[in-house]
Amino acid sequence: MRGLFTPITKIRRQVFTEVARFAFERDPAQEDFNYFYESSYRIIPGEVATYRDSVFKERAIIRERIRLAMGLPIRPSGTHQSLTEGMPQCASEDKMLEPPLVNVIPFACEACPTDRIQVSDNCRKCLAHPCTTVCPVNAVSIAKTAAVIDQDKCIKCGRCIQACPYQAILRFGRPCAQACGADAIGSDSLGRAEIDQKKCVSCGLCIVECPFAAIADKSEIFQLITAIRSGTPVYAAIAPSFAGQFGPLATPGKIVSGIKALGISRVIEVGWGADIATRTEADEFLREVPVEKPFLGTSCCPSWAMFARGTHPELSACIAQTHTPMVASAMRIKREHPQAKVVFIGPCIAKKLEALEGEVRPYVDYVITFEELMGIFSARQIELNDMPETELKDYASRDGRGYAVAGGVAQAVVNVIREREPGREVKVLKADTLRDCGKMLALCKAGKADGCLMEGMACPGGCVGGPGTLSQIPRASAAVRAYAEASPYRTAGDNPLSGETAS
């Protein structure tokens, strides 16, 4: 559903807009958070339900989404707790998010079947009925109008699906669980989705795939705006996947103007930090592979890195120790402007979790997604198409901007390796979903990836397929490639700015 303006997109944007508008307009002396009691009525007006069976249920879900958008946990369903509990503590530019970041709103979940094989109305009740013949447990029978499957007997072997000449038998599961490459989603006692936080790597794909909008993540919109209003200088480091995310007429220069119109002091490219990361990973590869490490896995995607270290701890040392582009960019900003706050703007929810790490927290103060940024623009009534062009002064290379598309990270590192050791061949393995990353790690464990540079991405298509994006993956990929080609530098090695600091 990424890139489609669905009712879920509308609801999420309305919630982000409500929180951002309050953050910009509130009177800090009054601290009246009762505004949010009315928000659910502005988003869900009237007495007739639009999306669910009850307008009251719709508003209850909106209230929990507001709490998450404020950076607060959802409330327990079985006991009373005020909607505004904890909100005064959020009214600080230094308030940190607390895990878990990705949450299921229980009463928004429809308890979808976890794995089911079912006969569709395409069944012709054929004479051969091979479905009954191939079933090893006699779970399939022929009823009056069609074949039926006894769900208590069915062992989900799928043989009936393969045998049916009409493709009338379907297998389907819970969309959020199918999207979760970490297998972190199970069921609670009522059959509703439940996240195993020990396995969850905050990739956020369950949020994208849930058709009932029952899963949401916490946000730092309120804290970011509080910092802007306080007069603290705020620097934005924007991921290269921003190109093409805000419509065909919203050029990169117009997007930068829109961000600065919010009160941001300066906008720099995270691709600039990607060039630094590229050089460092190229050095690490040349120095350690294959003598000290059998292979090197890139470190750009925090979900991939967490997944690799969690599922194959014996291979942890083979994941590059390089700071991600977000961290590299933020570190350089803080060195030059230690009093500034840094917000990372990108497609990724996992970056919110990365920013909470002890060694990262001093440098990255806030993380917001493109979707959340769109809600802030809406609150300030900023039309990007009408904004003037603003040039980004610190350029990233073509390869640094290409980090946003699957395969781009590895290619950037390979290009620098070849500059330093012409003629050296580098074998590359890459995967852009966690399930495929798992298969790639299995090859490594079996010793079939020795000498390789390995790129892992949690999201399909790379960062352009992140859960905080607004555009369809093919369109976003094309926009990023065009933006990358506009850089005056080809590789990280070409970019003299990758050895300088932000000004």
C-alpha angles and dihedrals in degrees: 000000000000111000095017119111099230129163086265090057090049094050094047092050092048091052093048090047093051092051093045093047092051091047092053097041105034122114105234090204092063101038091198105172092170084100087086094060087065094043093076089056092050091051095040106030128179132019102282121087116240104185108015141026095275134035088212091058090048091054092045090056091047090054092055090048089053091053091051090047088054089054094254131128120256116259124254111264096218101053135046120261127162117253090230097048108130095012096111088057089054090060092090130093088221098054109124127211116249124214139280092069098173114059140177115225095218100209091047091059116095094204093241117201111271096215125354137165112203139172115242128210089263088083110117096192087238124200094242095049092183089178090077092045097054098042107107095201101040092245093141122074136164115249130185097287107011147352116290131200123219101223092200091060100036114109094189094241091144097220093127090055091055094044100050110102092202098050084235096143118080135191119207139160143180107311095218093051093046089053093050109093090183092060089231098141122089135146135274125222091281095050095256123137115274126185121225098218092197089065100033115105094185095244087147097215090127087063091054095047102043105103092197096054089235094141125065140161133228120260139208097207092116095049093046093052090045088057092048092050092048091064094246109145108251122199120198121212107196124200118236091241088076089089109105095005098111102047136291094282096048101092121193089258092053092048090053090050090051092052092049090049087064090064099269111150099211140000122209133177118257084208084075087064088045089062089054091048091048093055092047095049091046089054091048092050094049092046101044112020121120099350100059100013126030092220141351124235118202118244102209097106112059093197091055092046093049091046093050094047093044099047098035107025090166088067096046094105089060093064109093116259090214119128112252117251090257092057095041090053094046093049091055092048092050092049091057097033109027093171094054127100118229125214121189113212114196150117097274136097093184088066087069088060092044090053089060093061113113096241093044101044096077090061108034114052102173139013123199131171129231088253092055090046089055089056090052090050088051092052090054093040091236113168106200093199089064096048122106121247115267119188122224104232101200105062126207118213123254089257093048091055089045091066086090094069124066110266093022097103095053092044091052091052093045091052092055092045090054091048090055098039108024113207096022112137116219120195112217130203119185139177131178106196127053092242090057089042087057091054090049091052090050088059089051093050089051090054094247097121101055113148093015132133106222126203118196126187125176096206128067110258091011125267091342086070095052121134093247095057128110104199134072113263100245092048093046092048091053092049092050092049091051090048091048093052089054091065116108089223127065105196137015088255090058094052112093090185092067087075095049136074132247116269 
